[in-house]
Amino acid sequence: MSTASATRALSSTAFFTLLLIALVMGANHVAARLAFNNGVDVATAVVFRSAVSATVLAVIIRLQGVPFRFDALTSRQRRFVPLIGLLIGFQSLTIYSSVARLPVALALLAFNTYPLCAAFWDRVLYGKRPDRSMLLAMPVILFGLALALDVAGAASGLGAGAHWAKIGVGVAFALAAAMLFGVAMILTQHEITALDGRVRSCTTLGMAGLVAILSAIVQGGLQFPSGATPELGWLGLGLLTFLYGSGFTLMFTVLPKLGVAGNSAIMNVEPVFALVLAWLFLGQAIAPIQVVGALIVVGAVIWLGLKRGKS
């Protein structure tokens, strides 16, 4: 096989691996909604997925001989490690709170505004102006999101007032998750990039689990499946835990061997997979104009990621 052919084959493998991870992560949110529909609360779901994923990453770190140390960071930078973990903990709670209230695809689409949020925080915290590609993508993403969320309530037939009374809280949780994830991304990029990604993610997941445990304690403890079909709740809880852990395992074992970053733009097709899976397994459907909006948002975010990947 020629070098060019080998490169194409590697690229194809990487591309389909990224699609697989996007599928797995989209399925994780659909499984979460199944659990929420059958008695599991948000904090319990985050505790399970964070604990298992952190454990999996810890095993990977041990097997790969990666030192679990923070020597690469200055004393100032080390202070950001627990802060970023707290931010991701609250982000995990808010995105699942949105998934529990909205059609899964719409929750993920609203969350997909996080590149805009990251640009905002980069400007506020570090004085960096948005680049041209971001300025071009912003109105397109917002336009697509307006279509996807049916801001006027036309597709739902409810009118704006009744429609937003129905979806407003869920959208607010998704946008809060985007803001939290955006600031966590910017702090990571500016403060702790010197820390090994596996150690960073394991620490972050551990902190997220602690935040969820505290949230569960405040609410009276973990809430396990209940109601008429608790078996579906256990299925959802087991699947979301397995899928989230599997996604992280692929990102930190397979992708590095393929020379691909885990935050590759192609992974932003996750809401599209979630849309199809939620329709198939949860019976969730959205209007055609909302599907068009979804594709606009996903396309703009992927384009933005590809442009930044070249810069």
C-alpha positions in Angstrom: 0.0 0.0 0.0 1.3 3.4 -0.9 1.8 6.2 1.6 -1.1 8.2 0.2 -3.4 5.1 0.4 -2.3 4.5 4.0 -3.1 8.1 4.8 -6.5 7.8 3.2 -7.2 4.6 5.1 -6.2 6.1 8.4 -8.4 9.2 7.7 -11.3 6.9 7.0 -10.7 5.0 10.2 -10.5 8.2 12.2 -13.6 9.6 10.6 -15.7 6.6 11.3 -14.3 6.3 14.9 -15.3 10.0 15.5 -18.8 9.2 14.1 -19.0 6.2 16.4 -18.1 8.4 19.4 -20.7 11.0 18.4 -23.3 8.2 18.1 -22.4 6.8 21.5 -22.6 10.2 23.2 -25.9 10.9 21.5 -27.2 7.6 22.6 -26.1 8.3 26.1 -28.5 11.3 26.3 -31.3 9.2 24.9 -30.7 6.5 27.5 -30.6 9.2 30.2 -34.1 10.4 29.1 -35.3 6.8 29.4 -34.0 6.7 32.9 -35.5 10.1 33.8 -38.9 8.9 32.5 -38.8 6.0 34.9 -37.9 7.5 38.3 -34.2 8.3 38.1 -33.2 11.8 38.9 -30.5 13.9 37.3 -28.0 13.8 40.2 -28.1 10.0 40.4 -27.5 9.7 36.6 -24.4 12.1 36.9 -23.1 10.2 39.9 -23.2 6.9 38.0 -21.7 8.1 34.7 -19.0 10.2 36.4 -17.9 7.5 38.8 -17.7 4.7 36.2 -16.0 7.0 33.6 -13.5 8.3 36.1 -12.7 4.7 37.2 -12.2 3.6 33.5 -9.9 6.5 32.9 -7.9 5.8 36.1 -7.4 2.2 34.8 -6.3 3.5 31.4 -3.9 5.9 33.1 -2.4 3.1 35.2 -2.1 0.7 32.2 -0.5 3.3 30.0 2.0 4.2 32.8 1.0 7.9 32.9 2.1 9.6 36.1 -0.9 11.1 38.0 1.0 14.3 38.9 0.5 18.0 38.4 4.2 18.9 38.2 3.7 20.5 34.8 1.5 23.3 36.3 2.5 26.3 38.3 1.0 26.7 41.8 -1.3 29.3 40.3 -2.5 27.0 37.5 -3.1 24.1 39.9 -5.9 26.2 41.5 -7.8 26.0 38.3 -8.0 22.2 38.3 -10.7 21.9 41.0 -12.5 25.0 39.6 -12.8 23.4 36.2 -14.0 20.2 37.8 -16.7 22.1 39.6 -17.8 23.9 36.4 -18.0 20.5 34.6 -19.9 19.1 37.5 -22.6 21.8 37.3 -22.6 21.6 33.5 -23.3 17.9 33.8 -26.3 18.5 36.1 -27.7 21.3 33.9 -27.4 19.5 30.6 -29.1 16.4 32.0 -31.8 18.7 33.6 -32.4 20.0 30.1 -32.6 16.5 28.6 -35.1 15.6 31.3 -37.4 18.4 30.1 -36.9 18.8 26.4 -36.8 16.5 23.3 -33.2 15.2 23.5 -32.2 16.7 20.2 -33.4 20.2 21.1 -31.5 20.1 24.4 -28.3 19.1 22.7 -28.8 21.8 20.0 -29.2 24.5 22.5 -26.1 23.2 24.3 -24.3 23.3 21.0 -24.1 27.1 21.3 -21.1 26.5 23.6 -18.6 27.8 20.9 -20.3 31.2 21.1 -20.2 31.0 24.9 -16.5 30.1 24.8 -15.8 33.1 22.5 -17.7 35.4 25.0 -15.7 34.1 28.0 -12.4 34.4 26.0 -13.2 38.0 25.4 -14.3 38.7 29.0 -11.5 36.8 30.8 -8.6 37.2 28.5 -9.4 40.1 26.1 -9.3 37.9 23.0 -11.5 39.2 20.1 -13.5 36.6 18.2 -11.9 35.6 14.9 -13.6 36.1 11.5 -14.9 32.6 11.3 -16.6 32.9 14.7 -18.2 36.2 13.7 -19.6 34.5 10.5 -20.8 31.5 12.4 -22.6 33.3 15.2 -25.6 34.6 13.3 -26.0 31.3 11.4 -26.0 29.3 14.6 -28.5 31.6 16.3 -30.7 31.6 13.2 -30.7 27.8 13.1 -31.3 27.6 16.9 -34.3 29.9 16.5 -35.8 27.6 13.9 -35.0 24.5 15.9 -36.6 25.8 19.1 -39.6 27.2 17.2 -39.3 30.5 19.0 -42.6 31.8 17.8 -44.5 28.6 18.7 -45.7 28.2 15.1 -44.7 24.6 14.5 -46.1 23.5 17.9 -49.4 25.4 17.2 -49.3 26.7 20.8 -48.2 30.3 20.1 -45.1 31.9 21.6 -46.4 32.2 25.2 -47.7 28.7 25.7 -44.8 27.2 23.8 -42.1 29.0 25.9 -44.0 28.1 29.1 -43.5 24.5 28.0 -39.9 24.6 26.9 -38.4 27.7 28.6 -37.0 26.0 31.7 -35.4 23.2 29.6 -33.8 25.7 27.2 -32.5 27.8 30.1 -30.8 24.7 31.6 -29.2 23.9 28.2 -27.9 27.4 27.7 -26.6 27.5 31.3 -24.8 24.2 30.5 -23.3 25.9 27.3 -22.1 28.8 29.4 -20.5 26.6 32.0 -18.9 24.4 29.4 -17.7 27.4 27.5 -15.9 29.0 30.5 -14.4 25.6 31.4 -13.0 25.2 27.9 -11.4 28.6 28.0 -9.9 28.1 31.4 -8.6 24.8 30.3 -7.0 26.2 27.1 -5.4 29.1 28.9 -4.4 27.6 32.2 -4.0 23.8 32.3 -3.1 22.6 28.8 0.3 21.5 30.1 -1.5 18.8 32.2 -1.9 15.4 30.5 -5.4 15.2 29.0 -6.1 11.8 30.6 -5.2 13.1 34.1 -7.1 16.3 33.5 -10.3 14.4 32.4 -10.1 11.9 35.2 -9.8 14.6 37.8 -12.6 16.6 36.2 -14.9 13.6 36.1 -14.1 12.8 39.8 -15.0 16.4 40.7 -18.2 16.2 38.7 -19.1 13.1 40.6 -18.6 14.8 43.9 -20.8 17.7 42.8 -23.5 15.3 41.9 -23.2 13.4 45.2 -23.6 16.7 47.1 -26.6 17.6 44.9 -28.2 14.2 45.6 -27.6 14.6 49.4 -29.3 18.0 49.4 -32.3 16.4 47.5 -32.5 13.6 50.0 -30.3 10.9 48.5 -30.0 9.0 45.2 -33.3 8.2 43.4 -33.4 4.9 41.7 -35.9 3.6 39.1 -39.5 3.5 40.2 -43.0 3.7 38.9 -44.8 1.2 36.6 -41.7 0.2 34.6 -38.7 0.4 36.8 -36.9 -2.1 34.6 -36.8 0.5 31.9 -35.3 2.9 34.4 -32.5 0.4 35.2 -32.0 -0.2 31.5 -31.6 3.5 30.9 -29.3 4.0 33.9 -27.1 1.1 32.9 -27.0 2.2 29.2 -26.1 5.8 30.0 -23.3 4.7 32.3 -22.0 2.2 29.8 -22.2 4.5 26.8 -20.6 7.5 28.5 -17.8 5.3 29.8 -17.3 3.7 26.4 -17.2 7.1 24.7 -14.5 8.3 27.0 -12.6 5.0 26.6 -12.6 5.4 22.8 -11.5 9.1 23.0 -8.5 8.3 25.2 -7.4 4.9 23.7 -8.3 4.7 20.0 -8.2 8.4 18.9 -4.6 9.1 20.1 -3.4 6.1 18.0 -5.2 7.6 15.0 -3.6 11.0 15.5 -7.0 12.7 16.0 -8.1 15.1 18.8 -11.1 14.1 20.9 -12.8 17.4 20.3 -12.8 17.1 16.5 -15.5 19.0 14.7 -17.2 15.9 13.3 -18.3 14.9 16.8 -20.8 17.8 16.7 -23.1 15.6 14.7 -24.1 14.2 18.1 -27.5 16.0 18.1 -28.4 14.5 14.7 -27.8 11.0 16.0 -29.8 11.9 19.2 -32.7 13.2 17.0 -32.9 9.8 15.1 -32.4 7.7 18.2 -34.9 9.6 20.3 -37.5 9.3 17.5 -36.8 5.5 17.2 -36.8 4.6 20.9 -38.6 7.4 22.7 -41.1 8.4 20.1 -39.9 12.0 20.2 -40.5 13.9 17.0 -40.0 17.5 16.0 -41.4 19.5 13.1 -39.7 19.6 9.7 -38.7 23.2 10.1 -37.1 22.3 13.4 -35.1 19.6 11.7 -33.9 22.2 9.2 -32.8 24.4 12.1 -31.0 21.5 13.7 -29.0 20.8 10.5 -28.1 24.5 10.2 -26.8 24.6 13.8 -24.8 21.3 13.4 -23.5 22.4 10.0 -22.3 25.8 11.3 -20.6 24.3 14.3 -18.8 21.7 12.3 -17.7 24.3 9.8 -16.4 26.5 12.6 -14.5 23.5 14.1 -13.0 22.7 10.8 -11.9 26.3 10.2 -10.3 26.4 13.6 -8.6 23.1 13.1 -6.8 24.5 10.0 -5.7 27.7 11.8 
